[in-house]
Amino acid sequence: MPTQGGFTRLTADRMDGVLDGIGAAVDALGGAFTLRYATVAVAAVRTGAARG
């Protein structure tokens, strides 16, 4: 969570509050969940001179 979108701009105190709230919500629903995700990496090679 601390590395996603708007969460990156929160102070440590506010992030602690968010994480506490999310932890409480997960605990209320049984304490665990499965999150499926995929990681995509893209690489590029520059050819020729940069245009300006």
N, C-alpha and C positions, 0 to 999 in steps of 0.2 A: 503494500500500500504506500509506503513513504516515497516510492519512486514513480508513482502514477500521476500524470496530469497535474491538477491543481494542488494535490497533496504535497508536491515538492516545495511549495511556497509557504507551508504552515510552519509556525514556530514549534519548537520541541514540545512545549506545553500543550498546544492545540493538537499536535499529532498524537500525543499521549491520550488525549481525550477521545480522538477518533478511534484509535486502536482499542481503547477500553470499551467503547460502544460496540464496535464490530465484534470483539471477543465475547461480549455479553450476548449479542444476537446469535452468534454461532453456538455458544453454549446452550442457549434457550431452544435451539433446534436440534440438539443432540450432541453437540460438541465436535462435529467433524463434517467435512464435505469433500467431494471430489471436484477438482477444477481441471478441465481438459484445455490444453492450449498448444499452440505451435509456435516455434521460433523460426523466423525467416531472416537469413543473412544475405546481403547483397554486396557485391564487390565490383569495382569499376577500375579500368585502366585508362588513363588519359593518353590520347595519341595526338601528336602535333602540338603546335603552340596554342596557348590560351588566347582567346579573342577578348578584346577589351573595348 
